[in-house]
Amino acid sequence: MDVPRVPRVPEQRRRDVADPEALGFGVLGPVRARRGAEQLSTGSPQQRALLAALLLREGRMATAAELIDALWGEEPPSQALAALRTYASRLRKVLGAGVLVSESGGYAVRGLDEGALDLAVAQELAAEAEKAKNAGDLCHAREVLGRALALWDGEALAGVPGPYAEAQRVRLEEWRLQLTETRLDMDLEQGCHAEAVSELTALTAAHPLRERLRELLMLALYRSGRQAEALAVYADTRRLLAEELGVDPRPGLRELQHRILQADPGLAEPSAPQPEPATASVRPAQLPATVPDFTGRSAFVAELGQVLASAEGRVMAVSALAGIGGVGKTTLAVHVAHEARAAFPDGQLYVDLQGAGPRPAEPETVLGSFLRALGTADSAIPATLEERSALYRSVLDGRRVLVLLDNARDAAQVRPLLPGTAGCAALVTARVRMVDLAGAHLVDLDVMSPDEALSLFTKIVGEERVAAEREAALDVVAACGFLPLALRIAASRLAARRTWTVSVLAAKLADERRRLDELQAGDLAVKATFELGYGQLEPAQARAFRLLGLADGPDISLAAAAAVLDLPVEATEDLLESLVDTSLVESAAPGRYRYHDLVRLYARSCAERDELPPAEREAAMSRLLDFYLATAAGVYAIERPGDRLVHHLERTAYPGLTFDSARAAQDWLYSEANCLMACVRQSAHDRSLRRAVDLLWATKDLAESGANARVYELAALTVRDAAHEVGNAHAEGRARTVLTTVHLIAGRFKEADEEAQHAMALAADANDPLPSCWAPNDRGIIALYENRHADGERYLQLAIDNFRADGSDVGEASALCNLSRIRLAMGRTASAIELAQQGIDIYDRMGLTLRLANGRYALGIALTEAMRLPEALHQLTEALALFHEHRQPLWEGVTHFRIAEMHLAAQQPTLAASHAEQAIALRGIGGEWRRGTVLTVLGRALARLGQSDRAQACWREALTIYEQLGSAEAVEVRALLASKAAA
């Protein structure tokens, strides 16, 4: 990196403690001076030019002749020397004694603290970044280089006259570009290609002849899956260089084009991706703890270890362990994984796929968790299984990661979760033998040998007790069928009871329910082993074990468990921790608990058999649903104070949590998303349908979050179908209204309108104000997107009337803003502005910050159409900040899109392209239709920037999307492509 080094002289002083009165200077922007926090006047432009010339010499003396030449060049005024002395005198008064010194008719700035000049700080940071980069620490290098670039405040030496300042401006701008290119290069090495496209698009527009920026843009687009655009950038560049300079692109650019055409695997991902330190945990270490008393299985340990060791240099190493429940598959896999950790320095991923339970984990949900653990932001996680799987493999490319997929249902569940790249490996456990998992090393795990079983039992119980009753111990391990899980539970029971002898345990196993036969056959063996542990529980423990096993979620929080048990949190925690001690329940994390899926099945069978009266099971699940609904309603009320929705939700008998801040409320909602949706699905039966659908309404933010959209949609479909089956018009109408929102977000307008039509009819039958208000509101939005403006106006007027009848000011404001969009599309711009402002006035009056963002969004669109562009930018920028604050990635994306449209109207295509790229970067959110709209606008911006080939690539992709969806927008895009072809 070419760092413009300004030498340090002895007069610079290093201070260990910051001086609040110390002088500071800036040249990376307007020339500024400050004393502490106070800004000092630097005088006229020529006076600032003198100060800049002295600062850039960092203490070295400049003669009067040199300074006159710097300020005025070859034609100085007749009184140049007198003017120079006047400027120096004024600066000396401002800066204080001893700072601007004069010697032999020359001048210098002396006595400054280290770091007093922003340029010197930038130089030191750039040098530190270069050192970190050479050492391979790209994370630190990027962070430091970002701090250096952040010191610029616009153009260096802005507004400073004179030839010296002009020369320095050119030099500093070139250095700034070099630093930016270096940082962007490291961005791509870190895998941040999608985020880099927006910045590179703007930079190439500002510096069209800078080939290195074009090369980085091509690579970023290619790695973002936008090959056609990457090749179009090369075509644009070749044409521009020929027209402007009469030359061809340099060899590096031509080579990159060739590699893209050949789909060179080396381009697919960075050669040495490193994690972002400020996002999520990007070096995951998710393996459960290995048991300290692991016993035997030495042949399997060696065999599996050898397979994992072969991962380097192979496409992928996959081992699949199969065996009956309780045979120790997970224990062995975890032990082997820990043994192999050193061979996988980039981390280890773990998931329980719950394959033996009624609701196996969805691969797309697992991929979402894995991508977050690998450092991928929620906004970058795609919606579909195929896209998530592809991104997952891309993120893992070049890394050495071990993936432990525990308790899989079948090969179909596993395939999307396999890394598929050299250096990575996967360990899979399942109850079935995965003969259809291509390339897997299959291991059939049987029960332990008698010697291994006795050794495990002895380690847990103690050598002294077993040696005294060896025959009884052999009876125990035989009664357990040599199953490791059964052995561990039995031995743990005995170890916890010092008054028992081994013979007592052996007698219990022999007498209770004829377990010897059962322990030797299939799943009954596991159930019999659990029966032993369950039989030793105190009544309160047994009740907790039975009832908590009823919940379908992947785990359960302490507060939710307290609701199920109808106990105080403290008493619930004591019970759960005691169950953890028995190994019947696992502690997933502090304050969270989970069952092994087989244990959960056993707990439910116990609940069906032992819970008296039987109605207690239903009451427990009703309390859980109440807890989730009450808490979710509280979160909704914090986000949207004054919204009438909470008044239309079913009343709950059990209270929910309260939160001190909106951030804590949002954290709860997103962390509990899977548990909430599992509760909705489980509650989709006649007696709890209304509360189940209301829980969906209260958690509508999950539908827009990207990472949770699919699980939310599945829950909504479950409730709709259940309500339809039992003829519950109230619940079905609400469920269909929720699904309307889901389809709208995804751009599936036909499906959305069908659901909304049904919802309106059902709402009339059930006399339910919620769908009566929101379904026509949604139909108005659908009609807007489908260019049925008269229909949209009618629906939205109906929605406004219904909201007013319900006393819902918030709903009325929402419909007014949507009607503003309709009026705008009908050419009634003044009416559109007035309606949007009415909506904003309502939101302002009620103090609704999130809803206010929607109002500002609508007003910004209308002001753009009215060509009141500064006002439009203000409204849209305010909306963007609010959407970001409230974690609304969908609306962040569409607001970036609208800002792009505004900049196009303002003849600012560079800014338009930048915002369009930021909208595209929120991929997977809003569906393919929204992506098509953004690509269309991006193409318009690129066309105005002279990048016609890339523009056409964007339009061709948009046209493909529209044709697949059957969208009317295809006509507009065909026209754009035809006009460019004709040109």
N, C-alpha and C positions, 0 to 999 in steps of 0.2 A: 504494500500500500504506500503510495507516495504522500507522505505526511509533510506539509509545509512547516518545517521546523523553525521556530524563532528561538535563538539561543537565550538561555537564562544567564543573567549577569549577577555578580555578587550583591548588588544592591537589593535584589529580591529577598524578602525575609520569610522564613517559614514560621508560622505561628501554631502552637499546639492547642491554644484555646482561641476560639473565634472572638474577634474584637467587634463589639456592636457598632463602633464608630469607624471601622475600617473602610477604606475606599474600594470600590469595585467598578469595573468598566466593561462595557459591551461593544463589540464591533461586529458580531455575527447577527446583524440586523441594523436598526438605527444606532448611531453612535450615542452611547449613554454613559452617564457617570452617576454614582450614588455614594452616599456615606451612610453605612448601615442600611436601614430601610428607606432612607430619604433620597428621592431623586434630585439630582443637581442640574442646574441649567448649563447646557453646553454651548449656548449662544448661537450665532449665525452659522449658515452652512460652511463658510470659509473657516470660522473658528473651530467647528467640528472637524473639518478636514485637517487642520493643524493637530488637534488632539489625536485623531486617528493615526496620522503619520508618526507621531511620537510613540503612541502605544504599540504600534506594530514593530517598532525598533526595540522594544522591551529594555529600556535603560541605556541603550547606546546613544551617544551624542549625534545630533544632526546639525550640520552647519546651516546658517541662514540661507545660503545659496541653494542648498539641497531642498530646504523647505519651500522656498519660493518656487523652485521648479516643480515641486510636488503639488503645490496649490494652483499654480497658474500655467505651468508649462513654458513653451517658448515665447509667449507674449504676455509677460507680467505687466501689471499697471505701473505707472511711473512712481507711485508711492508704495510699491510692494513691501519694501523693507519696513517702512513706518507702520503699515497695516499689520505686518507680521508681528512687530513688537507690541502693537496694541492688543492683538489677539492673545499673545502670550501673557501680557499683563492681566487681562481679564480672566484668563484661565487660572493664573496663579492665585487670584483672589478667591475664586470658587473652590479650588482644590486644597488650598491651605499651604502654609509655608513648608518648604523642603520637598515638595512633590515635583513641581515643574522648576527645574534648575537651569541656570544659564552659565555657560563657560565659553570664553573666547568668542562671543558673538553667536554661539550655537545654543541649542536647547536639548533637554532630555527630561523624561519622566522617570523619577527614581523613588526608591523607598517603598515600593508596593509589596504587599504580602503575596506569598505564593497563592496562585489561584485567583488573584484579583481580576485577571483578564479572562473573559469567557473563551477566547481563542486558545489561550495557554491550557485551560482546563480541557478543551476539546482535543488538543494535541496529546495530552497525557492519557486521556481515555482511549483515544485511537491506538496509541502505542500499547496500552494494556490489552485492548481487544486483539491486536495483532499477536501479542505474546500468547494469549489464551487460545487463539485459533491455531497457532503453530503447535501448541501443546495438546491439541485435540479436544479442548473444552469449548465446544461450540455454544453451549447454553450460556456460559459466562461471557463469551465473546460477543454474542448477540445482545445480551443485556447491557453490557458496557458500551457497545457501539450505538445502541439505541439512546443511551444517555448523552453520548457525544452529539448525535444528530439533533436531539431535543434542545440543544443550546442555541440552535439557529432560530431567529425570530424574523423570518422573511429573508429578503435579500441582504447580504452582508454590506455594511457601509452604506445603507440605504440613504439616498438623498445627499450624499457627500460629493461635492464637486472636485474637479481636478484630475489630471492624468494619472497621478499616483494612485488615487482611490479607485479609478476605473480599472487600472491594471490589477490591483489587489482584489477587486470584486470578481474579476474573471478568474483569478487564481483560486480564490476561496470557493467560488461556485463549482469549479472543476473538482476541487478536493471533496466538496460536499457530495457531488455526484459519485465520485470514487468510493466514498464511505457508504453511500446508499447502495451502490452496486454490490459492495462486499457484504453488507448486511442482508440484502436480498438473496445473494448467493447462499449465505448461511441459512436463511429461511428455507430455501429449497432443500438444503442438506438435512434440515430438521423435519422435513415432510410437511411444511406449512405452505404447500403450493396453492391451495384454493384461496387462502387469505392473501397471498402475494399478487394474484392476478389483478385485483382492483388497483393496487398501487402501481404496478407495472404498466397497466393500461394508461393511467394518467401520465406517468413519466414518459412513456414512448410518444404520447401526444405532445408533450411539452418539449421533448428532445428527439424529434423524428429521425435524425441522422445518426443517433448514437446506437451503434450496432450491438454493443454488449447488453443494453437494455432490451433490445428486440430478442436477443438470444435467450435471455432469462425469461421473457414473456412466453416465448415458444415452449420452453421447457415446463414452465408452470402450467400452461394450458394443457400440454400433453399429459402431464401427471394428474391433472384434474379430469381426465377422460374426454378432453375436448380436442381431439386430434385434428379434425377438419379446420378448426380455428387456428391451431398452431401452424399448420401448413399455409393457411391464408396469410398469417403474419409474415412468413417468408416471402410470399408472392408480393405483398404490399411493399416490403422492404426492398426487394430487388427492383421493382418498378420505380420507387422513389429515388433510390441511389442512381439509377440510370438517368432519370429525368433531371435530377438536381446536380449530380456530380459527374455523370457519365462513366461510372464505375460499377463493377459487380460487387455483391456482398463478399465479405472477407471469408477466408477458408473455414473458420470456426463455425460460422453461420451456415455455410453450405453443407458442412459435415453433419451438423445437427439436423438439417432438413433431411439428409439422406438416412440418418439413423431413425428418424421418425417414420419415414416412408417404409423402412424395413422393420418397423416395430421392434427395435433393438431392446431386448429385455433389460439391458443396463440402464435404460432411461426411465424405466417404469417407476422406480423409487430411488430415493437418495442412497448413495453408497454407504454412508455411515450416519443414519438418522439418530438423533439424540433427543432426549425428552425436554419438554418445556417445564421449567421448574415451578412456574406460577399457576399452573392449572391443576389437573388432578394428579394422583399418584401414577407416574409413568414408568416406574420400575416395579411392577406389582409383585407382591410376595404373599399370595393368597392361600398357600398350602395350609391346611389344618395342622395342628401340632401332631407330631408322631408320638405314639405311645412309648413311654420309657421302658416298658417291659415287653417290647416286641420279641417274639420267640419263634425260632425255627424258620421254615420257608426258605432256607438258604439256597436251594437249587433255583427256586423261582426268583429270588433276589438277584442272583448272579445272571440268570437268563434275561430278565428284564433290564438289568443294568447294562448288559452288553448291547441290547437293542437300542437303548437310549444313547449309549456312547457312539453309536453309528450314525447319529442324526447329522453330524457335520459331514458335508459332502453328498448327502442323499437329499432327494426331494423332500422327504419327510419320514420320520420314524413313528409308526403307530403301533401300539400294543393294546390289545383288547383282552381284559380279564373277564371270564364268565364263570358263574357258579350259583348255587342256591343262596337264598337269603341267609345271612348270618355266617357265611363261610369265611369271611374275613377279606373280601375283595378290596374294600376301601382301606382297611388297615394296611394291607400289603402294598397297595398302590401309593398311599401317602408315604410309607416308609421308603419305598424305592425312589419316589420323587425327591424326598429329602436327601437321600444318598447321592442323587444325581444333580443336585442344585448347582454345584460348581461348574458343571458343563453348560449351564443355561444362565449366564450372567445377566441377561436382560430381563429376567423375571420369571415368575411362575403364576399361572392363572388356575383357578379352581372354581368348579360349580357343581352343585348337586342337581342333576337333571330330573330328579323325582320320577324316574321312569316306572316305578312299581306302583305309584299312586294313581288316583283317578284323574289328576290334572298334571300331566308331565309338563316340564318347563318348555315354553315356546322358544325355538332357536333364535328368533329375532330379538326376544327379550334378553336372552343370554348374551347375544352379540352386543346389544346396547350396553350391558354392564361391562363386558370385556373391553369395548372401545373406550368407555369412560376410564376404566382402570389403566388403559394404555396411554391416557393423556388426551383423548379426543373430546373436544367440547360438545355439550349437548346439541348446540345449534348445528354442528357438523355431522351429526349422526343421521344417516338417511332413514327413510320410512320403511322401505321394503326389505324383505329377507335377503333377496339377491344382492341389493346394493350394500347392505350391511356386511354381508359375507365377503364381498369383493373388497370393501374398504378395510375390513379386518385383515385379510390376507396382505393387502398393500401396506398396512401399518406394521405388520410383522416382518415384512420383507427386509432382509439385512440384519434382523435381530435374532438372538438365540433365546427362545422362550419355550418353556415346558407348559403344556396345557393338560390339566387333569380333569377329565369329564367323568364325573362319578354318577353311578346309578342311572345309566342311559336306558331308554326304552327300546330303541332299535337303531339300525344303521341310518335310517332317514333322519332321525333327530340329530345324529352325530355329524353327518357329512358337512353341513354348513359351518360347523364349529372347528373344523380341522385347519391348521395353519396353511399347509400346502406350500411351504418354502423351505429351502435348505437351511439346516441349522436348528430348526424347530422340531419338537416332538410332541406327541399326544399319548396320554395314558387313558384308556377308557375302561370303566367297569360296568357290567350289566349282568342281569340274570339270564339273559339269552346269549347264545353263541353267535357272534356276528360274522357269519360266513360270507355275507354279502357286503362287507366293508373292505373294499378293494385295497390290497397292499398291506393289510394289517397283520401283525404278528399275533396269532391267537394263543391264548393261554387258558386252559380249563383248570380251574382251581377246585380241588376237592377238600374234604375235611382234613384236619391235622392227623398225623400219625399218633398212635397212643403215647409215644415218648414225648413228642412235641406238645401234645395236649396236657400231659402231666407236668411238663416243664413250665408251661404258661400258668397253669393252676398254682404251682408252687411259688412262682415269682410273686403272684398277687397275694396269696394267703400267708406265705412265709414258710421257710424251710423246716423250722422246728415243728410246727403243727402238722405238716404233711408227713414228715418222717415218722412221727409218733403213730400215725394211722394211715399207713401207705395203702393197705387194702381198701379202706373206705374211700381214700382219694381216687383210686383206680375205679371204684364203683361210681363215683361222682362224674369223672370225665367220660366214662362209658355212657352214663345216663344222659349226659349232654350231647351224645352223638358225636363227640370230638369237634363240634362246631365252635369256632373261636368266640363268636358273640355270646353263645350260651355259656361257654366256659367263663368268659370274663364277667358276665352278670352274676353267675352262681358264686364265683370266687370272691367278687366284690361284696356280695351279701355276707359271706362268711367272714371276710376280713373286717367288716364293719361291726361284727358281733363277737366280741371276745369270749362271751359265755358259751357260745356254740362250739361243739366239736365237729370234726369232719364227719363223724358218724351220724350226727344229728342231721346235717345237710344231706348225706346220702340217703337216710331214711325218708326225709321229706320228698326227695326226688322219686323214690321208689313208690311211695304211697299215694301221691297226689295225681289223680286223673290218669293213671296208667301212662305216665310220660315216657317211659323207656321206649315203647313202640313208636309213639308220636315223634320223639326227638330224633329218630333215625330216618324220617321220610319228609323230604321237601319242605314246603312252607310251614307245615304243622310243627316242624322242629323249631322254627323261629318262634312261633306263637307259644309253644310250650315253654320255651326259655323265658319269654317275656312274662308268662304267667307266674313263673317263680319270683321274678322281681316284683311284679304287681302284688303278689300275695303278701309281701313283707311291708307294704306301705301302710302308714297310719291312715285312718279314715279320711282326714282332711287332705292328705297327699293323694290318696286314691281318687277322691272326687276331682281334685285339680287335674290330675293326669287324664281322667276320662273326659272332662268337659273341654279342656284346652285342645285336645286332639280333634275336636269337632270342626275347628276353624280351618278353612282351606288355604289361607295365605302361606307364602313361603316361610314366614316366621311370624312372630307376634311380639309386640312391644309390651313392656311391663304394664303400662297404663291400660292397654287393650285387654291384657290378661286379667287385670283387676276387674274390668267390666264383665268379662265372661263369668268370673267367679263370684261377682258381687261382694268383693272384699276390699278393704283398704289397700293401698299400694304397698305399704310396708309388710302387711301380712302376706300379700301375694308374692312379694319378692322372697320372703322366707320360704314359702312353699316351693317356689320354682327352683331356688338354689338347692333345696333338699332333694328335689327330683333330679337336678343336675348331678348331685353326688351319687345317685343310684344309677346313673348312665341311661336313664329312661328319657331324659330331655337333655338337649345340648344348649349351651350358651353361645348363640351366634355372634354376639357382640355385647358390650355392657348395656344392660337394660333390654336385651332382645333374646328371644328363646325360640327354639325350633325342635321339631321331631324328625328323626329318621322316618322315611315314608312308611316303612314296615311297622315301626313302633306306632305311628299315627293310626294305621289301619287296626292295629291291635287295640289301641286306646278307644277307638270308635266301637269296636266289637264289645269292649267292656262297658261302654256307655249304654249300648243297646241292651246289654244283659243285666247290668247292675244298677243303672241310674233309676232310682225310684223317688217320686213318681216319674213316669216317662216324660211328662210335660216339662220337667226341669231342663231337658236337652234343648227344647225349643225356646225356653225362657233364657237360657245362656246365650244362644245365638241371637236372640232378640236384643239382649243387652249389648252385645258386640255391635250389632247394626245401629242401635241407638247411639252408642259411643262414637262410632265413626261419623254418623250423620250429624250429630250435635257438634262435633269438633269441626267437621267440614263446613257446616253452616256458619260457625264462628269465623273460620278463615275467610269465607266468602264475604261476610259482613265487614271484616277488617279491610279487605280489598275494595269493597264497594259499599261504603256506608250509605244508608238510606234506600238501598235497592229493595223493592218489594218482594223479591224472590223469597227471602227468608220467612216472610209472613205466609207464604203459600206452601211451605214444606210441612210434612207430617210432624206432629208433635212427638217428642221423644220422652220416654220415662227415665232414661239414664243420662246423666250429664256428660258433656265432653270436656276437653281441655280448653284452657284459656291461654292466651299468648301476650307477652309484653310488647311485641313489635310485629310489624308486617313481615319483616324478614324471617323471624322465627316461625310465623304462621305458614309462609311459603315453604320453608324448609320442611316442615312437618308434612305438608301436602305432597311434595315431590318424593320425599323419602318413604312415605307410606303408600305410594301409588299402586304397587302390585297387590298389597294387602287390601286396599280399598276396593279395587276392581274384583279381587277374589271374593270379597264379602258381597258385592253386588250380584255376582253370578250365583253364589250359593244361596242368596236370599230371593232368587227369582222364582218364588212360589206364591200361592194365592194370598196367604196371610201377611206376607211381608213385602209384597210387590210395590206398594205405594212408597214405602220407605226406601226400597232398593232403587227405584227410579229417581227419587228425590236426592239420593246420594250421588247419582250421576249428575243431576242438575247442579248440585253444590260443588262439584269437582270439575266443572266444564273446562277449567284452565288446562287440565291434563290432555284434553282433546287437541289443544293447540301447541303442546310442548314439543312435538316431534318424537322424542324418545318414548313417550307413553301413549301416543295416538292409537296405535294398533290395539293394545290391550283395552283401551277405553272403548273403541269401536266394538270389539268382541263382547264386552260386558253389555253394551247398549243393545246389541242384537239379541243377546240371551234374554234380557228383560222384555224386549218387544215381543219376541216369539212366545215367551211364557204368558205374558199378559193377553196376547191374542188367543192363546189356547184356552184360557179360562174365561174369556169374555170380559176382562176388566178394562172397560173403555177409558177410565181415568188414567191408569198406569200406561196403557198402550199409547194413548195420545201424547203423554209426556215423553215416553220412550221414542216415539217417532219424531217428535220435535227435536230431541237431542240428536238423533241420527241425521236429521236435516242439517244440523250444524256440522256434524262430522263430514258429511258428503260435501257441504259447501267449502269447508277448509281444504278438502282434497281436490276441489275443482270438478266434482262429479255432479253436475247441475241437474241432469235428468233424474238421477236417483234421489237427489235432494228434494226436487219438486214433488216427486211421487210421495215421499214420506210426509212432506208438509201438507199435501192435499188430504191424505189420510188423517193427519193430526188435527186439521181443522174440523173435519167431519166428526171425529171422535170427541173433540173438545165440546162441540155443540151438544152431543148426546150426554156427556158427563157434566156439562155446565162448569167446565174448568177454565179459569181465566188465564192460566199460564200459556198453554198452547193456543188459546184463543187470541192472545196478544202476539206471541213470538212466532207462531207459524206464518201468519200473513206478513209479518215483518221480514221473515226469511224469504218468503215467496217474492216479496218486492225486490230483495237483493238478487235473487235468481233471475227475475225478469230483467233487471238492469244488465246483468252479464249476458243475457241472451237477446238484448236489444228489443225487448217487448215493453217499451216505455209506458204506454197507456195502461197495460196490465199492472206494471210495477207501481204506477201512481195510485191505481185503485187499491191494490193490496196494502200499500203503506198508509193510505188514508184510513183504511179499515183498522190497521194496527194502531194508528194514533187514537182513533175513537175508542178502541178497546182499552188501550193503556190509560186513557183519561177516565174511562168508566171504572177502572180498577184503582185509580188514584196512584198510578205508577209514574211519577215524574221522570224517573230514570229511563223507563221504557219509552216514554213519549219522546224524550230527548234523542234516544237512539233512533227511533223511527223518523224523527225530523231530520237528522243528519243523513239517513239513508234516502229520504225523499229529496234532500238537497242534491244528491248524486243523480237521481232520476231527472229532476228539473234541469240540471246541468246538461245531461245527455239530450234533453229536448230543446236545448238552445236558450233556456230561460236562466241566464247567468245571474242576474240581479236577484231573482227569487231564490236561487241556489245559495247565494251568499247569505241572504237574510235567514233562510231556514237553518243553515249550519250555525249561524250566530245565535239563533234562538236555542239550539241545542246546547251550545257552549254556555249560554247564560244560565240554563237550568243546572248544568254540571257545576258551574262556578258557585251557584247559590247553595248547592248541597255539599260542596267541598269534596267532590269526587275526582281524585287525581287520575285514576286509571281511565275512567269513562271520559274525562276531559281530553285525554289523548285522542280518543276516537272523534270527538268533536273538532279538535284542532286539525286532525287528519282530513275530515270532510271539508272544512273551511279552506285548508291549504289547496285542495284540489280545485275548489271553485275559484279561488283567487288566482290560481295559475291560468285558468281558462279566461279570466278577466284581464290577464296580462298585468296584474298587480303583483309583480314577481317578488320584490323584496318582502312584501307582507306574506306572500305565500311561503317563501323560504322560512320566515320566522315561525309561522304556524306549524309547518311540517317538522322543523328542527325541534321545536318544543315537544311535539307528539313523539318523535323518535326517542328523545331522552326519557319521556315517561314510559313508553313501551319497554325500553331497556331496563329501567328501574324496576318494573313490575314483572320481569321475566316473560315477556310476550314475544317470542322469537318470530312467530308468524307475522305479527303486526310490525315488528322491526323491519322485516324483509319488504313488506308491501309499502312501508313508508319510504325506505330507500328507493324503491321503484318510483314512487310519486315525486320524490326529490329529483330523481333523474329526469322525469318528464318536465319538471319545472326548469331545470338547467337547460334542457333542449330548447324550451320556449325562450329562454334568455340568451340563446346563441352561445352557450357555454358547453360544448360537446365533451370536453375533457372531464369536467365535473360530472356531467351526465353519465359518462361511461364508468367513472369511478363508483358512483352510487349504484348503478345497475349491477356492477360486479359484486358489490357488497350484498345486494339482494340475492344474487345467484349463490353466493358463498353459504347462505342459510339453506343448503340443499335438503331436499326431502320434506320441507315444511311448506305446505300449501299446494302440494301436488304438481303434476306435470303441466296443467293448464296455466298456473301462475308462472312456472318456469318459461313457458312459451311467451307469455306477455313480456317478461323481463328480457328475454333474448331478442324480441322484436325491437324494444326500445334501445337495447345495447347496440343492435345493428344500425339503428338510425344514427346513434352518436358516433359510431366508428366510421360510418359513411361520410359524415360531415368532417371527420378528421382525416379523410383521404385514405382510410384503410378499407378500401372497398372489398377486397377479397375476404378479409375477416368478417366484414359486415354480412356478406352473402352467406358465409358459413353459419353465422348465427341465425339468419333467416331460414336457411334450409333446415336447420335443426328445429326451429320453431314450427315450420310448415309440417314437418314429420309428426310433431306432437299434435298439432291441430287436426291433421288428417286422421290420425289414430283415434282422436276423441270425437271426431265429427263436428268440430267447432267452427262457427261462422268466421272466426278471425283468420282462417286459412285464406279467404279471399283477399284480405288486405296484404298478407305476406306474399302471396303469389304476385300481386301488383308491384310490390317493392322489388321482388326478384326480377320481374319483367322489365321494370324501369331501369334497373342497373345493367341488365343484359343489353338493352337497347342503347344505353349510353356507352 
